[in-house]
Amino acid sequence: MGRKYSPETLAKMSLAKKGKPGSFKGKKHTLESKKKNAEAHRAEKSSFWRGGTTALDRIIRKCFLYREWRKSVFTRDRFTCQWCGATKKYLQAHHIKQFALLLRENGIKSVEEAENCQELWDTNNGITLCLDCHKETDTYFNKGANI
């Protein structure tokens, strides 16, 4: 659990660190190290693990490949809403063909199966939209879901 320090000791330690850069300051993680770190904290290895109670789609949306897919869609669309042209609003990556429908059609039952499904990570199935435009889509937040 760690050592309990008095408030005075914590203040002294904080003061000693002031003005000194952290050991990782100015450095960037490589793609390989990001993948390794994500794998090291997945599922049972995570401190938040509660016995597999999270729905599969939520787990996949937090995985490394999903974040990379999102980033690729944003980069391709130049961080601009493709409907209204907004750049200074909160942007979201919208699935043209529903995410849940892709999971169902491809029979995905685990994160590993999702990682191996090429159709799920196809950037041509994504579009950058601001939150207001995303809410206008037929499938936003399962509105009119045909799955």
N, C-alpha and C positions, 0 to 999 in steps of 0.2 A: 504494500500500500504506500510505503514511503514515509519519510521522516516529517514530523510536525515541527515547524519553525515558529518562533514567537514573532509577533508583528514587528518588533524592533530588528530582529535578524533579517526578516524578509525585506525591510526597508534598506538595511545596509547592503544586502545582496543586489537589490535593484539599483541602488546608487552606484555600486561598483561596476555595473554593466552599462550605465548610461554613456552614450557617446561612442560605444564600441560596436562595430558591425557584427552581425550574426555570422556564424560560420558558413552559411550558404548564400549570403548576400551577393547579388550580382551573377549568380550561376543559374542555369536552367537544367531541368531534368530532361534526359533523353527519352525518346519514345519507348525504348526498351525498359528504362527504369520506371516509367509511368505504368507500363503493363505489369511489370514485376511487383510494384507497390500495390496496384489494384488487386492482383491475384493474392497477395499476402494478407489482404484484409477482407476477402470475400467470404460470405456464408459463415461457417462455424468459426473461422479465424477472426471474425469481427467481434469487437467488444460489445456491439449492439445486438448480437445474435440472440434470438428468443425462440429457437426451435423451428425455424422455417415457416413463420406465420405470414410473411409478406407475399402478396399475390405475385405471380410470375411476371406479369407485364411491368409491374413497378420495379422489380429486381432488374429486368432487362433495361429499362429506361435509365437506370443508374450505373450500368456497366460501361466499361471503357469504350467499346465499339460504338455504343449509342452516342456518347459524348463526342466521339470523333466524327460520326455521321452528321450530327448537329453542326459541328464546327465547319465541316466541309460544305454543307448547304449554305450556311451563313457566308462563308468565304466566296463561294461561287456566285451568290446573289449580292455580293459587295455590302453586306450588312444593311440592306435596304428592303423595306416591305415591297413585295412585288405587285401589290394591288394599289396602294396609295402613294408609294414612293417615300414614305417616312423613314428617316434615319435616326432621329433623336428620341424614338419611342422604345418601349420594351418590346423586343423582337422574340418570336417563337418560330421553331421549325415545324411546319405543318406537313403531315403525311397526306399525300394526294390519295393514295389507296390506304384505307384505314389500317393502323398498326395492329389492332385486335384482329382484323380480318386476315392480315398476313400471318399472324400467329396461328389462327385456326386453319387456314388453307394449307399451310406447310406442316401442320401437325406438331407444332413446337410445344414440348412439355418440359424443357429444361433450358437453362442458360447456355449450356454447351451446344444444344441443338440450334438455338438462336444464333450463336456466334458462327455456326457453319452455314447458315441460310443466307445466300448471296442476295436474294430479293429483298430481305429486310434492311440491308445496308446500302442499297442502291440510291445514290444521291438524286437520281432522276425522279424518285418517288417523293422528294421533299421540296418544299418551297418556303421561303422566308416571308413571314407575315407579322405585322405589328399585332398587339393583343386585340385592338378594336376590330381589325379586319379578320383575325382568326375567329373571333366570336361570331362573325357573319357567315362562316362556312357551315355547310349542312351537317357536318360531323363533329363540330366542336363539343367537347365534353359529353360525347355519346348522344348528342341531340340528333334525333332522327336516325339512330344507328340501324344499319341494315345487316348487322352481324349475327 
